[in-house]
Amino acid sequence: MKPLCVCSFCGASEFTADVLLAGTGAYICGTCVTSAAQSIADAELARYGGSTTDPTALAAHVDRWVIGQERTKRVLSVAVHNHYKRINKAAHNLQKSNVLLIGPTGCGKTLLARSLAEALQVPFVVADVTGLTQAGYAGEDVDSVAEMLFRAADGDVALAARGIVVLDEIDKLARRSVGLTRGSLDVSGEAVQQSLLKMVEGTQVRVGVTPQGRSHEMSTADVLFIASGAFSDLAEITRDRVRRSPLGFGSPLVVADEGVDPEFEDLVEFGMLPEFLGRFPVVSRLAALDVPQLRRVLLDVEHALVPEYRTLFALDGIDLRFTDAAIDRIATQAATLGTGARALRRILEDLLTDAMFHATRLPRGTSLTVTGADVEAGRVGQLDDLLGDRADPQKAAEEAMRARFRRRASG
C-alpha cells in the first residue's frame, strides 16, 4: 500500500491540503508555504535601523493592519523604502522625501505610519502640532518633538536619529481665524510652520541630559517626517480652482474629483506656507472608509475589534457572538457618524457596556448573541432574559432594601 503523504510542518494530508509539494523525503502544503514566505518577509523587515526591503513587502505588511487606501500604501511604502535606502547606502547627496497625508479622521493615516515603523523596528512618535508654539512663547516649542523621539528610542541618540515622526493635525496650523477671508492665516499657526522648517529639513537639536548635566546633540537630517491632517475644506478649494477653467465654446468640461490629490496651489490657498510644503514632496490623499471596509476592520485585520471583544468576554467564560446583521448595522452606523474606524469602538463600547458590567454574574459557558435589533437599540436584549430583574441595578438595589426592611420587621 502506498504510504500517505503528509505535510512535514503541519501534518495536513494529501487529501486535505490544497497543494502538497514534495521534496527529498519531506512534503510542505500551500498554507505552510504562505506562512513561511510571510515569516521570511518579516525577518527581512526587522533589520536594525531600517530595511531596504522591496516596497511590495512593506505594502504587504501594512495590508495586515490597514484596510483599503491601496494607492497611499504604495506611495508611503516607496517613500519609506527610498528614505532608508538613502540612509543605509550613505547617499546623503539625495534629498529627503518627507510625506504629507491628507484624509478624514479615522481613515488610517497614523496607523499606516505606525505599522511601517513597527515593521522596520525604528522609533516612532505622534506629535500633535496644535500644542506647539513658537520658541520664546508659553508652551512646548518644536524641539520637544525631537525630545519625544529621543525618549521613544530609550535614550539612544543614533537610533532616534533614524526614527519616524508623525506631525498630526498639521492642517490646524493653517486654520483661518473666524471672520477672516479664505487667504487669511492663523498667526500662531504660521509661526509654528516657520519654526518646524529647519527641523523637518535637518538640524542639530539638544535632547536629554547626561549625568554630568550636559545635553545630547541629535541630528534630524535622517528623521522621516510624515505630516497628516484632515484638511476639511480643501476639496472645496480644489473645486473652485477647477471651476475657474477657461469658458466658452469648445472648452472642455472639467469636474473636480473628490479623490484626486490636491495641487500645490490648493494647499497654499488653504493656508500652508509654500516653503513648508516644499519640505514634503510626497503627497497622498486617503479616502473615507465605506461600509464594506468598516466591516473588514471589525473582522479581518490584525487586532480586529470583534475578536478583541470576544476575547474580553471569553476571559469571563462567556461566548460572545455577532450576527451578520449586527456587523452590517455597526458598520453602517460608523459610516454615518463620519469618524471612520474610530466610531466602531465607540459603538461597541456603548452596545456592550451593560453586558460587560454583568459579565462576572453570568454562568460560565453562557452564549451571548448580538443581533441587528440590539445594535439599533444600543443594548444586548438577551441580557434581560439571562438576568431578569438583576439586569436593572436600580431595581435590584430597591429589592435589596425591601428585603432588609422585611427582615427587620419580622425580627
Backbone torsions as a table, in degrees:
resi	resn	phi	psi	omega
1	MET	NA	136.8	179.5
2	LYS	-68.3	129.5	-179.9
3	PRO	-66.7	149.4	179.8
4	LEU	-73.0	130.9	178.6
5	CYS	-88.9	126.8	-179.9
6	VAL	-131.5	154.2	177.3
7	CYS	-65.2	130.8	-178.5
8	SER	-72.4	-10.3	-177.4
9	PHE	-101.4	-49.5	-175.5
10	CYS	-111.7	-11.1	177.6
11	GLY	86.3	4.7	178.6
12	ALA	-64.5	137.7	-177.5
13	SER	-86.2	170.2	179.0
14	GLU	-66.1	-16.0	179.3
15	PHE	-89.1	-23.4	-177.9
16	THR	-105.3	-22.8	-178.8
17	ALA	-79.8	143.4	178.4
18	ASP	-67.9	-42.1	177.1
19	VAL	-138.1	140.8	177.6
20	LEU	-133.1	108.1	-177.9
21	LEU	-92.4	135.6	-176.8
22	ALA	-97.3	138.4	173.3
23	GLY	-123.3	-160.8	178.4
24	THR	-79.6	95.5	179.3
25	GLY	73.4	17.1	-179.2
26	ALA	-151.0	161.0	179.1
27	TYR	-134.8	155.6	175.0
28	ILE	-143.3	136.0	-177.9
29	CYS	-88.8	167.7	-178.1
30	GLY	-62.4	-37.5	179.4
31	THR	-62.3	-42.9	-179.9
32	CYS	-70.7	-30.7	175.2
33	VAL	-62.4	-46.4	179.3
34	THR	-62.1	-44.6	179.9
35	SER	-63.2	-40.7	179.8
36	ALA	-66.1	-39.3	179.0
37	ALA	-63.1	-40.2	179.0
38	GLN	-66.8	-38.3	179.1
39	SER	-65.2	-39.2	178.0
40	ILE	-65.6	-42.2	179.3
41	ALA	-62.6	-42.6	179.1
42	ASP	-63.8	-38.3	179.2
43	ALA	-65.4	-37.9	178.0
44	GLU	-66.8	-37.5	-178.8
45	LEU	-70.2	-19.8	-172.2
46	ALA	-89.6	9.4	179.2
47	ARG	-64.6	140.6	-174.7
48	TYR	-60.3	139.4	171.0
49	GLY	80.8	11.5	176.2
50	GLY	103.5	126.0	-177.6
51	SER	-90.4	154.5	170.9
52	THR	-105.3	27.4	179.9
53	THR	-57.8	152.4	179.1
54	ASP	-50.3	136.9	180.0
55	PRO	-56.8	-28.1	178.5
56	THR	-65.0	-33.1	177.1
57	ALA	-70.0	-37.9	176.5
58	LEU	-62.8	-46.0	-179.9
59	ALA	-63.8	-37.1	178.8
60	ALA	-64.1	-37.2	177.6
61	HIS	-65.7	-43.4	-178.9
62	VAL	-64.4	-32.6	179.5
63	ASP	-57.2	-26.1	-179.7
64	ARG	-72.3	-17.6	-173.7
65	TRP	-115.0	-32.7	-171.1
66	VAL	-119.4	131.8	179.0
67	ILE	-92.8	136.7	176.7
68	GLY	72.7	-154.5	177.3
69	GLN	54.9	42.9	-173.6
70	GLU	-61.7	-42.0	-179.1
71	ARG	-64.1	-44.0	-179.1
72	THR	-66.8	-35.1	176.4
73	LYS	-59.1	-42.2	178.5
74	ARG	-67.0	-47.0	-178.8
75	VAL	-58.8	-47.3	-176.6
76	LEU	-70.5	-38.6	178.4
77	SER	-63.0	-41.9	178.0
78	VAL	-65.5	-42.4	-179.4
79	ALA	-63.4	-43.8	179.5
80	VAL	-67.1	-43.0	178.0
81	HIS	-58.0	-47.8	-179.2
82	ASN	-66.3	-36.0	-179.1
83	HIS	-62.8	-49.2	-177.6
84	TYR	-77.6	-24.6	171.9
85	LYS	-65.2	-40.6	177.3
86	ARG	-60.0	-40.6	-179.3
87	ILE	-72.9	-50.6	-174.4
88	ASN	-66.1	-30.2	178.9
89	LYS	-93.3	6.5	179.2
90	ALA	54.7	36.5	179.3
91	ALA	-92.9	64.0	-173.9
92	HIS	-75.3	-4.6	173.2
93	ASN	-74.8	-15.4	176.7
94	LEU	-83.2	145.5	-179.2
95	GLN	-81.5	151.0	176.0
96	LYS	-68.1	148.7	176.2
97	SER	-114.5	73.6	174.4
98	ASN	-65.1	157.8	-169.1
99	VAL	-122.2	141.4	173.1
100	LEU	-116.2	119.0	179.3
101	LEU	-107.3	129.1	-177.4
102	ILE	-121.0	124.9	179.2
103	GLY	178.9	160.3	-177.8
104	PRO	-67.3	163.4	179.9
105	THR	-62.3	142.9	177.0
106	GLY	78.7	14.5	-178.2
107	CYS	-96.3	-7.0	173.8
108	GLY	109.9	15.9	-177.5
109	LYS	-60.6	-54.6	-178.2
110	THR	-68.6	-37.8	-178.8
111	LEU	-64.2	-35.8	176.0
112	LEU	-58.1	-50.2	-178.6
113	ALA	-66.6	-41.4	-178.2
114	ARG	-63.6	-42.5	-178.1
115	SER	-66.1	-35.3	176.8
116	LEU	-68.7	-41.9	179.1
117	ALA	-63.4	-40.1	178.8
118	GLU	-66.2	-38.6	179.0
119	ALA	-64.1	-38.9	-178.0
120	LEU	-86.1	-8.4	-179.7
121	GLN	55.8	49.8	174.8
122	VAL	-117.3	153.6	179.1
123	PRO	-59.7	145.8	-176.4
124	PHE	-141.8	133.9	175.5
125	VAL	-139.1	152.2	172.8
126	VAL	-113.8	118.1	-178.7
127	ALA	-108.9	118.8	176.4
128	ASP	-79.7	108.2	-172.5
129	VAL	-73.9	-11.7	179.5
130	THR	-66.9	-18.6	179.1
131	GLY	-93.0	-0.4	-178.0
132	LEU	-88.8	150.7	177.6
133	THR	-131.5	164.6	175.2
134	GLN	-67.8	146.4	179.6
135	ALA	-54.9	135.4	180.0
136	GLY	99.4	-9.8	179.1
137	TYR	-107.8	162.5	-179.6
138	ALA	-63.8	138.9	-179.2
139	GLY	114.2	179.9	-178.9
140	GLU	-82.0	132.6	175.9
141	ASP	-89.3	177.8	-171.9
142	VAL	-65.8	-22.6	179.0
143	ASP	-63.0	-20.5	179.4
144	SER	-65.8	-22.1	177.3
145	VAL	-64.7	-45.6	177.5
146	ALA	-64.4	-35.5	178.2
147	GLU	-63.9	-40.4	177.5
148	MET	-61.1	-41.9	-179.7
149	LEU	-67.3	-38.2	177.6
150	PHE	-61.4	-42.3	178.7
151	ARG	-68.6	-37.2	178.6
152	ALA	-64.3	-26.4	178.3
153	ALA	-91.3	12.6	179.4
154	ASP	56.0	38.0	175.5
155	GLY	80.5	8.9	177.5
156	ASP	-89.2	104.2	-175.3
157	VAL	-63.4	-43.3	-178.1
158	ALA	-62.8	-39.2	179.2
159	LEU	-71.2	-41.2	179.2
160	ALA	-61.0	-35.0	-177.7
161	ALA	-69.6	-7.1	178.1
162	ARG	-115.6	18.7	-174.4
163	GLY	-86.2	-175.5	179.4
164	ILE	-123.2	131.6	178.9
165	VAL	-120.3	127.5	171.9
166	VAL	-97.8	119.2	174.8
167	LEU	-90.9	91.9	-172.3
168	ASP	-82.1	153.8	-179.9
169	GLU	59.4	35.8	-176.5
170	ILE	-63.7	-27.5	180.0
171	ASP	-66.1	-21.8	179.9
172	LYS	-70.2	-18.7	176.1
173	LEU	-72.3	-16.2	179.4
174	ALA	-108.2	7.5	-176.5
175	ARG	-61.1	131.1	-179.3
176	ARG	-83.6	138.9	-178.7
177	SER	-66.0	150.6	-178.2
178	VAL	-60.0	131.9	176.9
179	GLY	90.9	-9.5	179.2
180	LEU	-91.5	164.3	-179.3
181	THR	-76.0	171.7	-176.0
182	ARG	-57.2	-38.7	-176.2
183	GLY	-79.1	-2.4	-176.3
184	SER	-84.7	140.5	-178.2
185	LEU	-104.5	151.1	165.5
186	ASP	-73.0	120.5	-170.2
187	VAL	-60.7	-43.1	-178.9
188	SER	-64.5	-36.2	177.6
189	GLY	-63.9	-40.9	177.9
190	GLU	-63.2	-40.0	-179.5
191	ALA	-64.9	-39.2	179.3
192	VAL	-69.0	-38.0	174.8
193	GLN	-57.3	-44.9	178.8
194	GLN	-61.6	-40.0	-178.2
195	SER	-68.4	-29.2	-177.7
196	LEU	-79.3	-15.6	-172.5
197	LEU	-55.2	-53.8	-175.8
198	LYS	-65.1	-39.8	-178.8
199	MET	-64.2	-43.6	-178.5
200	VAL	-65.6	-38.8	-179.3
201	GLU	-75.4	-35.6	179.3
202	GLY	132.4	114.0	179.9
203	THR	-151.6	168.7	176.6
204	GLN	-88.7	130.7	-178.4
205	VAL	-128.5	140.9	176.4
206	ARG	-85.8	126.7	-179.4
207	VAL	-134.4	149.7	175.4
208	GLY	62.0	176.5	178.1
209	VAL	-139.5	127.5	178.3
210	THR	-75.3	163.9	176.6
211	PRO	-56.8	-23.2	178.9
212	GLN	-86.4	2.7	177.6
213	GLY	87.5	9.4	179.4
214	ARG	-101.0	151.9	178.8
215	SER	-90.0	154.6	173.3
216	HIS	-83.1	151.2	173.3
217	GLU	-101.1	126.9	179.9
218	MET	-129.2	134.2	176.9
219	SER	-93.1	139.1	176.6
220	THR	-100.7	11.1	-176.9
221	ALA	-63.0	-29.7	-178.1
222	ASP	-108.1	11.2	175.0
223	VAL	-83.7	131.4	176.5
224	LEU	-88.8	121.6	178.8
225	PHE	-103.2	128.7	177.0
226	ILE	-119.7	108.4	178.3
227	ALA	-88.8	139.3	-178.4
228	SER	-140.9	148.6	178.6
229	GLY	-172.5	163.6	-178.7
230	ALA	-80.1	-33.8	-178.4
231	PHE	47.4	60.6	-165.7
232	SER	-58.7	-37.1	-178.5
233	ASP	-107.7	20.5	177.9
234	LEU	-67.1	-35.2	179.9
235	ALA	-61.6	-36.2	178.2
236	GLU	-65.0	-40.1	177.8
237	ILE	-63.1	-41.7	178.8
238	THR	-63.9	-42.6	178.9
239	ARG	-62.9	-41.1	178.9
240	ASP	-62.7	-38.9	178.8
241	ARG	-64.3	-41.6	-179.9
242	VAL	-65.7	-38.0	-179.9
243	ARG	-65.1	-23.6	-179.3
244	ARG	-82.6	11.8	177.6
245	SER	-66.3	158.9	-175.6
246	PRO	-54.3	141.3	179.4
247	LEU	-106.7	165.4	176.0
248	GLY	120.6	170.6	179.7
249	PHE	-65.0	137.3	178.9
250	GLY	88.0	-11.5	178.9
251	SER	-74.9	136.8	-179.6
252	PRO	-68.4	144.3	176.1
253	LEU	-85.7	117.5	-177.0
254	VAL	-112.7	130.5	178.7
255	VAL	-117.9	130.5	-179.3
256	ALA	-69.7	132.9	177.1
257	ASP	-94.2	125.6	-178.5
258	GLU	-59.4	-28.1	-174.8
259	GLY	-93.1	1.2	-176.4
260	VAL	-78.3	146.4	177.7
261	ASP	-66.8	138.4	-178.1
262	PRO	-70.6	155.3	174.6
263	GLU	-80.5	161.1	179.1
264	PHE	-56.6	-42.0	-177.2
265	GLU	-65.7	-30.3	178.2
266	ASP	-65.3	-42.3	-179.5
267	LEU	-68.8	-34.7	176.8
268	VAL	-66.7	-43.7	178.6
269	GLU	-64.8	-31.6	177.0
270	PHE	-63.0	-32.0	177.8
271	GLY	132.4	5.2	177.6
272	MET	-84.3	140.8	179.9
273	LEU	-70.3	134.9	-179.6
274	PRO	-56.4	-40.8	-178.8
275	GLU	-68.5	-29.0	175.6
276	PHE	-70.9	-45.8	178.9
277	LEU	-61.5	-30.8	179.7
278	GLY	-62.5	-21.9	177.7
279	ARG	-83.0	-2.5	-178.9
280	PHE	-126.1	75.8	-176.0
281	PRO	-70.8	-20.9	-179.1
282	VAL	-99.7	118.5	-177.9
283	VAL	-126.1	134.8	177.7
284	SER	-143.9	140.6	178.3
285	ARG	-102.0	136.2	176.3
286	LEU	-105.6	145.9	179.5
287	ALA	-95.6	156.2	173.9
288	ALA	-66.1	145.9	179.7
289	LEU	-74.4	134.8	177.8
290	ASP	-90.9	-179.6	-174.5
291	VAL	-61.5	-47.6	178.5
292	PRO	-60.0	-36.8	179.0
293	GLN	-69.5	-39.5	177.1
294	LEU	-64.9	-34.0	176.5
295	ARG	-62.8	-39.8	178.4
296	ARG	-68.8	-33.1	175.8
297	VAL	-62.5	-35.4	178.2
298	LEU	-68.8	-31.4	-167.8
299	LEU	-119.0	-35.0	-160.1
300	ASP	-107.1	-27.7	-173.3
301	VAL	-81.7	168.9	172.3
302	GLU	-58.9	136.5	-177.7
303	HIS	59.2	38.1	175.9
304	ALA	-59.7	150.8	-170.9
305	LEU	-71.5	-42.0	-177.7
306	VAL	-62.6	-48.3	175.0
307	PRO	-59.7	-32.7	179.2
308	GLU	-63.8	-46.4	-180.0
309	TYR	-70.8	-32.6	176.2
310	ARG	-63.2	-38.3	178.0
311	THR	-65.8	-41.6	178.3
312	LEU	-57.4	-45.2	179.7
313	PHE	-71.2	-35.0	-179.5
314	ALA	-62.7	-29.6	177.7
315	LEU	-64.0	-22.4	175.4
316	ASP	-100.4	11.1	177.1
317	GLY	78.4	23.0	-177.8
318	ILE	-114.0	133.5	178.7
319	ASP	-93.3	100.5	-179.1
320	LEU	-88.8	129.9	179.3
321	ARG	-130.0	152.4	176.3
322	PHE	-124.2	132.5	173.1
323	THR	-75.2	161.6	177.0
324	ASP	-60.2	-37.4	179.3
325	ALA	-63.0	-37.3	178.9
326	ALA	-66.2	-43.9	179.3
327	ILE	-61.7	-44.6	179.8
328	ASP	-62.1	-40.8	-177.2
329	ARG	-69.7	-38.3	177.7
330	ILE	-62.5	-45.3	179.6
331	ALA	-63.5	-39.5	179.6
332	THR	-65.6	-43.8	177.8
333	GLN	-61.4	-41.1	-179.8
334	ALA	-63.7	-41.5	178.8
335	ALA	-63.5	-36.2	179.4
336	THR	-67.9	-36.3	-178.7
337	LEU	-67.7	-26.6	174.7
338	GLY	79.6	13.3	177.2
339	THR	-111.0	19.7	172.6
340	GLY	63.0	-143.0	-175.6
341	ALA	-64.0	-24.2	179.4
342	ARG	-62.9	-29.4	-178.2
343	ALA	-69.8	-24.6	-176.5
344	LEU	-63.1	-46.0	-179.6
345	ARG	-65.4	-38.4	178.6
346	ARG	-60.6	-44.7	-180.0
347	ILE	-63.7	-44.6	-179.4
348	LEU	-65.5	-39.0	178.1
349	GLU	-63.3	-45.7	178.7
350	ASP	-62.4	-40.0	-176.0
351	LEU	-69.9	-37.3	-170.7
352	LEU	-104.9	2.3	-177.1
353	THR	-56.6	-50.5	-179.3
354	ASP	-62.4	-40.3	179.7
355	ALA	-64.2	-39.5	178.6
356	MET	-71.0	-32.2	178.6
357	PHE	-63.4	-38.4	-176.4
358	HIS	-99.4	3.1	-171.5
359	ALA	-56.8	-40.9	-176.4
360	THR	-72.4	-13.6	-179.9
361	ARG	-92.8	-9.8	179.4
362	LEU	-84.1	148.3	178.2
363	PRO	-63.4	141.0	177.8
364	ARG	-62.9	139.7	-176.0
365	GLY	93.8	-0.9	178.2
366	THR	-64.7	137.1	175.2
367	SER	-101.9	123.7	-177.4
368	LEU	-119.5	119.0	-175.6
369	THR	-112.3	129.6	177.4
370	VAL	-97.9	126.4	-177.7
371	THR	-109.4	172.3	176.3
372	GLY	-61.6	-37.6	178.3
373	ALA	-64.5	-35.3	177.6
374	ASP	-63.5	-41.3	179.4
375	VAL	-63.0	-41.8	177.2
376	GLU	-61.1	-41.3	-177.9
377	ALA	-79.1	-19.8	-178.7
378	GLY	79.3	20.2	-177.5
379	ARG	-162.1	145.5	-179.8
380	VAL	-78.0	109.6	-175.9
381	GLY	-65.6	-30.9	-178.6
382	GLN	-61.3	-23.9	-178.9
383	LEU	-60.8	-36.5	179.7
384	ASP	-64.2	-38.6	179.0
385	ASP	-68.0	-35.0	-178.2
386	LEU	-75.1	-33.6	-174.2
387	LEU	-105.5	-22.3	-176.0
388	GLY	65.3	-135.0	-179.0
389	ASP	-65.3	-21.5	-178.4
390	ARG	-67.4	-16.8	-179.8
391	ALA	-68.5	-20.2	178.8
392	ASP	-104.0	104.1	-176.4
393	PRO	-58.0	-37.4	-178.3
394	GLN	-66.7	-42.5	-180.0
395	LYS	-65.4	-39.2	179.3
396	ALA	-65.1	-39.0	179.2
397	ALA	-65.8	-40.4	179.2
398	GLU	-65.0	-40.4	179.5
399	GLU	-65.5	-38.9	177.5
400	ALA	-63.9	-38.7	178.9
401	MET	-65.6	-42.2	178.3
402	ARG	-62.0	-39.7	-179.8
403	ALA	-63.2	-38.7	178.3
404	ARG	-65.4	-41.8	178.0
405	PHE	-63.4	-38.2	179.5
406	ARG	-65.4	-40.5	179.1
407	ARG	-64.7	-41.3	178.9
408	ARG	-64.1	-41.5	-178.5
409	ALA	-65.4	-39.1	-179.2
410	SER	-74.7	-25.3	179.4
411	GLY	-79.9	NA	NA
